[in-house]
Amino acid sequence: MSMAFLQNMGPTEILLILLVVLLLFGAKRLPDLARALGRSLNEFRKGREEGAGKRPDEKTGAAAKKPEDKSEGGDEAGRAQDA
């Protein structure tokens, strides 16, 4: 989504939008709405940062491999040591 329309907005248009928001929500609810918006953005950023660590490897396109668990079997020597 392009945000090019924001570049063409002047101070009059911004004040008009703020006035409409003030009339719709009222002066008491605006701080609560701003606080909730800030918290939501913070949670979004945290989730995006956590998700960035779980991305597939950009060079190969494969997901990062987890270390294999040797206790669940596979070779006879491992089973003999567990017994």
C-alpha positions as CSV (number, residue, x, y, z in Angstrom):
1,M,0.0,0.0,0.0
2,S,1.4,3.3,-1.0
3,M,1.5,6.2,1.5
4,A,2.1,8.8,-1.2
5,F,-1.1,10.7,-0.3
6,L,0.5,11.7,3.0
7,Q,3.1,13.7,1.2
8,N,0.4,15.9,-0.4
9,M,-1.4,16.7,2.8
10,G,-1.0,20.2,4.2
11,P,-1.5,21.5,7.7
12,T,-5.1,22.3,7.0
13,E,-6.0,18.8,6.0
14,I,-4.1,17.3,9.1
15,L,-6.0,19.7,11.4
16,L,-9.3,18.8,9.8
17,I,-8.6,15.0,10.3
18,L,-7.6,15.6,13.9
19,L,-10.7,17.6,14.6
20,V,-12.9,14.8,13.1
21,V,-11.1,12.2,15.3
22,L,-11.6,14.4,18.4
23,L,-15.3,14.8,17.6
24,L,-15.8,11.1,17.0
25,F,-14.0,9.7,20.1
26,G,-14.1,12.6,22.5
27,A,-11.3,14.2,24.6
28,K,-11.4,11.6,27.3
29,R,-10.9,8.6,25.1
30,L,-8.1,10.0,22.9
31,P,-5.2,9.3,25.4
32,D,-6.5,5.8,26.0
33,L,-6.6,5.2,22.2
34,A,-3.1,6.6,21.7
35,R,-1.8,4.4,24.6
36,A,-3.4,1.3,23.1
37,L,-2.0,2.1,19.7
38,G,1.5,2.5,21.1
39,R,1.2,-0.8,22.9
40,S,0.0,-2.6,19.8
41,L,2.8,-1.2,17.7
42,N,5.3,-2.3,20.4
43,E,3.9,-5.8,20.4
44,F,4.0,-5.9,16.6
45,R,7.7,-4.9,16.6
46,K,8.5,-7.6,19.2
47,G,6.7,-10.2,17.1
48,R,8.4,-9.1,14.0
49,E,11.8,-9.3,15.6
50,E,11.1,-12.8,17.1
51,G,9.9,-14.0,13.7
52,A,13.0,-12.7,11.9
53,G,15.1,-15.2,13.9
54,K,12.9,-18.0,12.6
55,R,13.2,-17.1,8.9
56,P,14.5,-19.6,6.4
57,D,18.2,-19.2,5.4
58,E,18.3,-16.5,2.8
59,K,21.2,-18.0,0.8
60,T,19.9,-21.5,0.4
61,G,16.2,-20.9,0.9
62,A,16.1,-23.8,3.4
63,A,15.0,-23.5,7.0
64,A,17.6,-23.8,9.7
65,K,18.1,-27.4,10.7
66,K,17.5,-28.4,14.3
67,P,20.1,-30.6,16.0
68,E,19.1,-34.3,15.8
69,D,18.1,-36.1,18.9
70,K,20.3,-39.1,19.1
71,S,18.3,-40.8,21.9
72,E,15.3,-41.6,19.7
73,G,17.1,-44.2,17.7
74,G,18.7,-44.6,14.4
75,D,22.0,-46.5,15.1
76,E,22.6,-49.7,17.0
77,A,25.5,-48.3,19.0
78,G,23.3,-45.7,20.5
79,R,20.8,-48.3,21.6
80,A,23.4,-50.5,23.1
81,Q,24.7,-47.6,25.2
82,D,21.2,-46.8,26.5
83,A,20.5,-50.4,27.6
